[in-house]
Amino acid sequence: MNKTRYTAVFNRKKHLNKQGKALLQIECYLNGRNKYFSTNIYIEPKDWNNKARIIKTDYPNAIKLNKQISETLRDLENFELDKINNDKPFNLNMLDDFFKGESVKSFTEFMELEIPLLQSSKGTKDSQLTTLRKLKAFKKVIYFEDLTFEFLHDFNLYLTKQVITYKNLPPKKFTQSTISKYFKNIKRFVNLAINKDLMNVQNYPFRKFKIKQTESKKVFLTPNEIELFESVELLNENKKYQIVKDIFMFSVYTGLRYSDVFSLQKKDIVSIGGNDWLIKTMEKTDESVRIPIYTIFDGKPTKILKKYTNFGSIFCFNHLTNQHCNRQLKEICKLANIENKNITFHVARHTTATYLLYKGVSITTVQKILGHKKLATTQIYGHIMDTTIENELKAVSF
């Protein structure tokens, strides 16, 4: 199959306008046929280097304009290669779509266009946008044909060497779970591109490249640590931590994620038979949870809700950032003498699961409270706490 020749040509019609300038065009030649497209760039003949087919360097903005032309030529070639590599026919008339902007020219552009359109939670979209930023930092424009095993391998090495810093905290590298999340996002959009016939399934890069998974260690509060956290007194300058402490404990009592706690509305608290239930569609999974907060943890969630009733808002709690909560949680843990644990807001959810299992609540009930779609997700908590195993064995009559 013959390949199209793309060339920059100046003053093809041998005619200057009133300003003494002529148009610079892109010539596309294939199988004896030409097609021309305008660059919308007009220059004088003295500013054109016909031998090198570039604008002379002493012309204002010459570097920028020459780069614009070379990128257009390269994008045209990649547009054609995408068709060929996907076993699709190609002819010069298809280039009209390219210049109309109707065709997606790169994988990075494809992600930019698709992320806002997907039915995903804000947290998921933020994760996808972060992945896109990392990809563009690695390579500014990534074409569909760039997505090979070698590319993914090199990107993985790039991520493992990245160091992140935050204010006065010591620098640290990405965890494997974070890197895995980036590749899961990439895989999702590669699959979507294949479904939209933008990539050839035969070139599927994840056939050879496997996402490295690590079983993350679940951090949780033990029953004793829950009591320490609950009973810590926050006096004088430590009173500022009270709100975070209460909201964190609300998460412990209900198993709600950070996003669900701070999107919780008063209408989500429903009275059934005179008792308060929390009925909410979860932000991340779109699953519905029904929690009898009047009885779980002896009704402590209801007490916290009443404490923070805000008649001026539809939400149950005023919004706090995840980072703010995590910073204050570390200070509260110090005051509660809870040491050697990295306590973040999400630890509350892990604590709910392990504590309920420890108390003998069935794993299917825990699954419903946490809003897990699959029982297997809940089962990872089943072997975390040694005391749970001991309690189950003690209940058996051997």
C-alpha positions as CSV (number, residue, x, y, z in Angstrom):
1,M,0.0,0.0,0.0
2,N,1.4,3.4,-1.0
3,K,1.7,6.0,1.7
4,T,0.7,9.6,1.4
5,R,3.5,12.3,1.0
6,Y,2.8,15.4,3.1
7,T,4.7,18.6,2.2
8,A,4.6,22.3,3.0
9,V,4.2,24.4,-0.2
10,F,4.3,28.1,-0.6
11,N,2.5,30.3,-3.2
12,R,1.2,27.4,-5.2
13,K,-0.9,29.6,-7.4
14,K,1.9,32.1,-8.0
15,H,-0.2,35.0,-6.9
16,L,0.4,37.6,-4.1
17,N,-2.3,39.4,-2.3
18,K,-2.5,43.2,-1.8
19,Q,0.0,43.0,1.1
20,G,2.5,41.2,-1.2
21,K,2.1,37.9,0.7
22,A,1.0,34.4,-0.4
23,L,-0.5,31.4,1.4
24,L,1.4,28.6,2.9
25,Q,-0.4,25.2,2.3
26,I,-0.1,21.5,3.1
27,E,0.2,19.3,0.0
28,C,-1.0,15.7,0.3
29,Y,0.0,13.4,-2.6
30,L,-1.2,9.9,-3.0
31,N,-1.3,7.7,-6.1
32,G,-1.1,10.6,-8.5
33,R,-3.6,12.7,-6.8
34,N,-3.1,15.9,-4.8
35,K,-5.2,17.5,-2.1
36,Y,-4.3,20.9,-0.5
37,F,-5.2,22.4,2.9
38,S,-4.6,25.9,4.1
39,T,-2.4,26.6,7.1
40,N,-3.8,30.2,7.3
41,I,-0.3,31.5,7.3
42,Y,0.6,34.3,4.8
43,I,4.2,35.4,4.3
44,E,6.2,37.3,1.7
45,P,8.3,35.3,-0.8
46,K,11.6,36.6,0.8
47,D,10.6,34.9,4.1
48,W,10.3,31.4,2.6
49,N,13.2,28.9,2.4
50,N,12.1,26.8,-0.6
51,K,14.9,24.3,-0.3
52,A,14.3,23.5,3.4
53,R,10.5,24.2,3.0
54,I,10.4,26.2,6.2
55,I,9.9,29.9,7.1
56,K,13.3,31.7,7.4
57,T,14.5,32.0,11.0
58,D,14.7,35.8,10.9
59,Y,11.0,36.1,10.4
60,P,8.9,37.1,13.5
61,N,7.6,34.0,15.3
62,A,9.4,31.7,12.8
63,I,10.2,29.1,15.4
64,K,6.6,28.9,16.5
65,L,5.1,28.8,13.0
66,N,7.6,26.2,11.8
67,K,6.8,24.0,14.8
68,Q,3.1,24.4,14.0
69,I,3.6,23.3,10.5
70,S,5.8,20.3,11.4
71,E,3.3,19.2,14.0
72,T,0.5,19.3,11.5
73,L,2.5,17.2,9.0
74,R,3.3,14.7,11.8
75,D,-0.4,14.6,12.9
76,L,-1.5,13.9,9.3
77,E,0.9,11.0,9.1
78,N,-0.4,9.6,12.4
79,F,-4.0,10.1,11.3
80,E,-3.3,7.9,8.2
81,L,-1.3,5.3,10.2
82,D,-4.2,5.0,12.7
83,K,-6.5,4.0,9.8
84,I,-4.0,1.6,8.3
85,N,-3.0,-0.1,11.6
86,N,-6.7,-0.6,12.4
87,D,-7.2,-2.3,9.0
88,K,-9.4,0.5,7.7
89,P,-9.3,1.9,4.2
90,F,-7.7,5.3,3.7
91,N,-8.1,8.0,1.0
92,L,-7.3,11.7,0.7
93,N,-10.9,12.7,1.2
94,M,-10.7,11.4,4.8
95,L,-8.3,14.2,5.5
96,D,-11.2,16.6,5.4
97,D,-12.3,15.1,8.8
98,F,-8.8,15.7,10.2
99,F,-8.9,19.4,9.3
100,K,-12.5,19.8,10.5
101,G,-11.3,18.4,13.9
102,E,-13.9,15.6,13.8
103,S,-11.3,12.9,14.3
104,V,-9.5,12.2,17.5
105,K,-5.8,12.3,16.7
106,S,-4.2,11.0,19.8
107,F,-4.8,8.8,22.9
108,T,-4.2,11.8,25.2
109,E,-6.8,13.8,23.3
110,F,-9.2,10.9,23.4
111,M,-8.9,10.7,27.3
112,E,-9.5,14.5,27.5
113,L,-12.7,14.2,25.5
114,E,-14.0,11.0,27.2
115,I,-13.4,11.7,30.9
116,P,-16.1,14.4,31.2
117,L,-18.6,12.1,29.3
118,L,-18.3,9.0,31.5
119,Q,-20.8,8.2,34.2
120,S,-18.3,8.2,37.0
121,S,-18.0,9.7,40.4
122,K,-16.0,12.9,41.0
123,G,-13.3,10.9,42.8
124,T,-13.0,8.5,39.8
125,K,-12.8,11.4,37.3
126,D,-10.2,13.2,39.5
127,S,-8.2,9.9,39.4
128,Q,-8.5,9.7,35.7
129,L,-7.4,13.3,35.2
130,T,-4.4,12.7,37.4
131,T,-3.5,9.7,35.3
132,L,-3.8,11.9,32.2
133,R,-1.5,14.5,33.7
134,K,1.1,11.9,34.5
135,L,0.9,10.5,31.0
136,K,1.4,14.0,29.5
137,A,4.3,14.7,31.8
138,F,5.9,11.5,30.6
139,K,5.2,12.3,26.9
140,K,3.3,15.4,25.8
141,V,1.2,13.7,23.1
142,I,0.6,10.0,23.1
143,Y,-0.7,8.5,19.9
144,F,-2.7,5.3,19.7
145,E,0.2,3.5,18.1
146,D,2.5,4.6,21.0
147,L,0.6,2.3,23.3
148,T,2.8,-0.8,23.3
149,F,4.3,-3.1,25.9
150,E,7.5,-1.1,25.7
151,F,5.7,2.2,26.3
152,L,3.8,0.8,29.4
153,H,7.0,-0.7,30.7
154,D,8.9,2.6,30.4
155,F,6.0,4.6,31.9
156,N,6.0,2.2,34.9
157,L,9.7,2.8,35.4
158,Y,9.1,6.5,35.2
159,L,6.4,6.4,37.9
160,T,8.6,4.3,40.3
161,K,11.2,7.0,40.1
162,Q,8.9,9.9,40.8
163,V,9.2,11.7,44.1
164,I,6.3,13.7,45.6
165,T,6.5,16.3,48.2
166,Y,3.9,18.1,50.3
167,K,4.8,21.3,52.3
168,N,7.2,20.4,55.1
169,L,6.6,16.6,54.9
170,P,9.5,14.4,53.8
171,P,9.5,13.4,50.1
172,K,8.2,10.0,49.2
173,K,7.7,7.8,46.2
174,F,4.4,6.5,44.7
175,T,3.1,3.4,46.3
176,Q,2.5,0.4,44.1
177,S,-1.2,0.7,44.7
178,T,-1.1,4.3,43.3
179,I,0.8,3.1,40.3
180,S,-1.6,0.2,39.7
181,K,-4.5,2.7,39.8
182,Y,-2.9,4.7,37.0
183,F,-2.5,1.7,34.8
184,K,-6.1,0.6,35.6
185,N,-7.3,4.0,34.3
186,I,-5.1,3.7,31.2
187,K,-6.5,0.2,30.6
188,R,-10.1,1.4,30.8
189,F,-9.5,4.0,28.1
190,V,-7.6,1.6,25.9
191,N,-10.5,-0.8,26.0
192,L,-12.9,2.1,25.2
193,A,-10.7,3.2,22.3
194,I,-10.8,-0.4,20.9
195,N,-14.6,-0.5,21.3
196,K,-14.8,2.8,19.3
197,D,-12.6,1.3,16.6
198,L,-9.8,3.8,17.3
199,M,-7.3,1.0,18.1
200,N,-6.8,-2.4,16.7
201,V,-7.5,-5.2,19.2
202,Q,-4.5,-7.1,17.8
203,N,-2.3,-4.3,19.2
204,Y,-3.8,-4.6,22.7
205,P,-0.8,-3.7,25.0
206,F,-2.2,-5.2,28.1
207,R,-2.1,-8.7,26.6
208,K,1.6,-8.8,27.5
209,F,1.9,-6.0,30.1
210,K,0.4,-7.1,33.4
211,I,-0.6,-4.6,36.1
212,K,1.4,-5.4,39.2
213,Q,-0.9,-5.8,42.1
214,T,0.0,-5.6,45.8
215,E,-2.2,-6.7,48.6
216,S,-2.3,-3.5,50.6
217,K,-2.2,-3.8,54.4
218,K,-5.5,-2.7,55.8
219,V,-5.0,-0.3,58.7
220,F,-7.8,-0.3,61.3
221,L,-8.4,0.6,64.9
222,T,-8.8,-2.3,67.4
223,P,-11.7,-2.3,69.8
224,N,-9.3,-0.9,72.5
225,E,-8.1,1.8,70.2
226,I,-11.7,2.8,69.3
227,E,-12.3,3.3,73.0
228,L,-9.1,5.4,73.3
229,F,-10.2,7.5,70.4
230,E,-13.7,8.0,71.7
231,S,-12.6,8.9,75.2
232,V,-9.7,11.3,74.4
233,E,-10.5,14.8,75.8
234,L,-9.8,17.7,73.6
235,L,-9.3,20.7,75.8
236,N,-8.0,24.3,75.4
237,E,-6.1,24.6,72.1
238,N,-7.0,21.0,71.2
239,K,-10.8,21.9,71.0
240,K,-10.3,22.6,67.3
241,Y,-9.9,18.9,66.6
242,Q,-13.4,18.0,68.0
243,I,-15.3,18.3,64.7
244,V,-12.8,16.0,62.9
245,K,-12.9,13.5,65.8
246,D,-16.7,13.4,65.7
247,I,-17.0,13.1,62.0
248,F,-14.3,10.4,61.9
249,M,-16.2,8.4,64.6
250,F,-19.4,8.8,62.6
251,S,-17.6,7.2,59.7
252,V,-16.4,4.4,62.1
253,Y,-20.0,3.9,63.3
254,T,-21.5,3.8,59.8
255,G,-18.7,2.6,57.5
256,L,-19.3,5.5,55.1
257,R,-16.5,6.7,52.9
258,Y,-15.2,10.3,53.1
259,S,-17.1,11.3,50.0
260,D,-20.3,9.8,51.4
261,V,-20.0,11.4,54.8
262,F,-19.6,14.9,53.4
263,S,-22.3,14.4,50.8
264,L,-24.8,13.1,53.3
265,Q,-28.0,15.1,53.3
266,K,-30.7,15.5,55.9
267,K,-33.1,13.8,53.5
268,D,-30.9,10.7,53.7
269,I,-31.9,10.2,57.4
270,V,-35.3,8.5,57.2
271,S,-37.6,7.5,60.1
272,I,-38.9,3.9,59.8
273,G,-41.2,2.7,62.5
274,G,-40.1,5.7,64.6
275,N,-36.4,4.8,64.3
276,D,-33.6,6.5,62.3
277,W,-32.2,4.8,59.3
278,L,-29.5,6.1,56.9
279,I,-30.5,5.4,53.3
280,K,-28.1,6.7,50.7
281,T,-26.7,6.0,47.3
282,M,-23.0,5.8,47.5
283,E,-20.9,8.3,45.5
284,K,-18.3,5.8,44.3
285,T,-20.2,2.7,43.4
286,D,-23.8,4.0,42.9
287,E,-24.9,1.2,45.3
288,S,-27.6,1.9,47.9
289,V,-26.9,1.4,51.6
290,R,-29.5,1.1,54.4
291,I,-28.1,1.4,57.8
292,P,-30.2,1.3,61.0
293,I,-28.2,4.1,62.8
294,Y,-30.5,4.0,65.8
295,T,-29.1,0.6,66.8
296,I,-25.6,0.2,65.2
297,F,-22.9,1.1,67.8
298,D,-25.8,1.7,70.3
299,G,-27.1,4.6,68.3
300,K,-24.0,6.7,68.5
301,P,-24.3,7.9,64.9
302,T,-27.6,9.5,65.7
303,K,-26.1,11.4,68.7
304,I,-23.4,12.9,66.4
305,L,-25.9,13.9,63.8
306,K,-28.0,15.8,66.4
307,K,-24.9,17.5,67.7
308,Y,-24.2,19.0,64.2
309,T,-27.7,19.8,63.0
310,N,-27.2,22.8,60.8
311,F,-30.6,24.3,59.7
312,G,-28.9,26.5,57.1
313,S,-27.7,23.6,55.0
314,I,-29.2,20.6,53.3
315,F,-26.0,18.6,54.3
316,C,-25.4,17.0,57.7
317,F,-21.8,18.2,58.0
318,N,-19.9,21.3,56.9
319,H,-17.4,20.3,54.3
320,L,-13.8,19.6,55.3
321,T,-11.0,18.5,52.9
322,N,-9.6,15.0,53.2
323,Q,-6.1,16.4,53.7
324,H,-7.3,18.6,56.6
325,C,-9.0,15.7,58.3
326,N,-6.0,13.4,57.9
327,R,-3.7,16.0,59.4
328,Q,-5.9,16.5,62.4
329,L,-6.4,12.8,62.8
330,K,-2.7,12.3,63.3
331,E,-2.7,14.9,66.1
332,I,-5.8,13.3,67.8
333,C,-4.1,9.9,67.7
334,K,-1.1,11.3,69.5
335,L,-3.3,12.7,72.2
336,A,-5.1,9.3,72.4
337,N,-1.8,7.4,72.7
338,I,-2.5,5.5,69.5
339,E,0.9,4.9,68.1
340,N,2.6,3.3,65.1
341,K,-0.4,3.5,62.9
342,N,-0.9,5.8,59.8
343,I,-4.5,6.9,60.6
344,T,-6.3,8.5,57.6
345,F,-10.1,9.1,57.2
346,H,-10.4,5.9,55.2
347,V,-9.2,3.9,58.2
348,A,-12.6,4.4,59.7
349,R,-14.2,2.3,57.0
350,H,-11.7,-0.5,57.5
351,T,-12.4,-0.3,61.3
352,T,-16.1,-0.7,60.8
353,A,-15.6,-3.9,58.8
354,T,-13.2,-5.5,61.2
355,Y,-15.1,-4.5,64.3
356,L,-18.4,-5.8,63.1
357,L,-16.9,-9.1,62.1
358,Y,-15.1,-9.2,65.5
359,K,-18.5,-8.8,67.2
360,G,-19.9,-11.7,65.2
361,V,-21.9,-9.8,62.6
362,S,-22.3,-12.0,59.5
363,I,-20.1,-11.2,56.5
364,T,-23.1,-10.7,54.2
365,T,-24.6,-8.1,56.6
366,V,-21.2,-6.3,56.7
367,Q,-21.2,-6.4,52.9
368,K,-24.6,-4.6,52.8
369,I,-23.6,-2.0,55.4
370,L,-20.4,-1.2,53.5
371,G,-22.2,-1.2,50.1
372,H,-19.8,-3.7,48.5
373,K,-21.0,-5.0,45.2
374,K,-19.1,-8.3,45.6
375,L,-18.8,-10.4,48.7
376,A,-15.2,-11.1,47.8
377,T,-14.4,-7.4,48.6
378,T,-15.8,-7.9,52.1
379,Q,-14.0,-11.2,52.6
380,I,-10.6,-9.6,52.6
381,Y,-11.5,-8.4,56.2
382,G,-12.4,-11.8,57.4
383,H,-8.9,-12.8,58.3
384,I,-7.5,-9.5,59.5
385,M,-8.2,-9.6,63.3
386,D,-6.8,-12.6,65.2
387,T,-9.4,-12.0,67.9
388,T,-12.2,-12.7,65.4
389,I,-10.7,-16.1,64.7
390,E,-10.3,-16.8,68.4
391,N,-13.9,-15.8,69.1
392,E,-15.3,-18.1,66.3
393,L,-13.2,-21.1,67.5
394,K,-14.2,-20.6,71.2
395,A,-17.9,-20.7,70.1
396,V,-17.4,-24.2,68.6
397,S,-18.0,-27.3,70.8
398,F,-15.1,-29.5,69.9
